[in-house]
Amino acid sequence: MKTWMIVALALVVIAVPEICTAQQAPKTIADTKGFEPPNPKLEYLGRWYVDLIAPIWELGQTSDLGKRRIIPITGGKFEGPKIKGVILNNGADWQIVTKDGLAIIDTRYLLQTDDGALIYLQTKGYRYGPPDVMAKVAKGEVVNPNLYYFRISMGFETASPKYAWLNRAMALAIAMRLGNAVVYDAYTF
């Protein structure tokens, strides 16, 4: 019996470190090899002026996330160093507003450049701020955009060879809501 207990005890002593090691977080295979991720370099893409002059469709509470509202995009323009044109009357912001007032932005609309190219644009982002400020924004009042947060990411699709670089570009924008319009400056990075 003594030999059996000694063997069992020896196996426990050998196995316990292995069990403890197995429960530790695995080591990563990632190694920077002395490199660091590049710092972002923002390049000004342009300013967008988005018209929202049609009535808003309030669908109400469609999910636990919040209230769905659809805000038609009725026109506008965009202008930058490499791109310029108009926003066609065919898109919308398929927005959800949460109980705490966060507007989750989800737009899709069509751009037409001055030289006739068509570019699909989708934005995603967030708009929020103090309740009193956001109440003024909701009423269509012009509010200092430094009093609330309004940021979007932008993704593009086009068949135009001239603007094909947009198919591989990511852009970020800082926006403001001004009554029946949204104005934002966009930057690629």
Buried (B, 14 or more C-beta within 10 A) or exposed (E): EEEEEEEEEEEEEEEEEEEEEEEEEEEEEEEEEEEEEEEEEEEEBBBBBBBBEBEBEEEEEEEEEBBBBBBBBBBBBBEBEEBBBBBBBEBBBBBBBEEEBBBBBBBBBBBBBEEEBBBBBBBEBEBBBEEEBBEBBBEEEEBEBEBBBBBBBBBBEBEBEEBEBBEEBEBBBBBBBBEBBBBBBBBBE
